[in-house]
């Protein structure tokens, strides 16, 4: 490998851009917000690339960088976002059979999840990461990943099926 | 009934197919007796499927320009060594540094596209040609599938040149992200394991044919040319005459 490290990094990072876009799209629920997020994350990753140790999983690292950017954005916009989401959910159409409506419905339901649950549901269900990888990306213990996954999936199920959200998961014995 | 009670975490792992086979069987037995859990597991699996289906188009979609290296300011900087092969660019940059790049891009937008082609092909060569275990996604033993697959993804009929006469055999190929969508890379090697890669990308509008152009990116030499909608770049860590000999053979096979 004779190319400068920064070039190799850019080429390798490029491969993951479609995946980052897909995750960002599902996470933010908005195409242009998603690309903004990916762009911010890539710029941050370029600045931080020297911190990337050899042997680190680049995909997981890029997702970590993007997740941190996302969390910062959510924090700074927390109040207005909550209000918007509540309104959006109130107007949510009943589930219908058309694909487009299903996607919109899935989008809306995802956005109604707390951000921390949404991230886990997406990293595992969409990105198909192992629980260990998701824990690394989110920088939380694996037990936290499992409980967020469980709560997130159940909440999503109830939203999609129009069931009350309040039901408490029973512990399976 | 199973010996160990099934935990919530195990139910989740069952949904994702991440339990050891033996334990999965026990969980399946548990589900057969617990309709509520079975319903939840089925619903969670449908969620995974729905997520995959709903957002899949983004994996195949063209990456917008602002997210691509070469388009962002900071991604642009590494392009400079290649540009120095162009007298105009070199002169401009000597005078005005980074601003020179922008002026150059303005003056010669068309040429910038082809410079980028050489650039990305050289980087792809440097990244994949040293690979021992996974140099390609689809091997030469499935050449027919390789052609069909990449032709479909690039949206145009591709031909894979055969370079046995030049001493190179096909290793296989892979799909890569290009500047505006999917691109293909075919890899060849000679009897000593020396590798060449042919990078192919397609653009929406037909451009005129161009002559061979040569670029040297550190150790990687690239001959590149445009042929209608297709752009080709042959890269190798070999001397220029050898690379030209093979590039010429590739061109002749593609334009019989």
Interface residues (C-beta under 8 A of the other chain):
Chain A: X1 X2 X3 X4 X6 X7 X8 X10 X11 X12 X13 X14 X15 X17 X18 X19 X21 X22 X25 X26 X35 X38 X39 X42 X43 X46 X47 X102 X103 X106 X107 X121 X122 X124 X125 X126 X128 X130 X131 X146 X149 X150 X153 X154 X156 X157 X160 X161 X169 X171 X172 X173
Chain B: X5 X6 X7 X8 X9 X11 X12 X13 X15 X16 X18 X34 X37 X40 X43 X44 X47 X48 X50 X51 X52 X54 X55 X56 X58 X59 X60 X61 X63 X64 X66 X67 X68 X69 X72 X74 X75 X77 X78 X120 X122 X123 X124 X126 X127 X130 X176 X177 X217 X218 X219 X220 X237
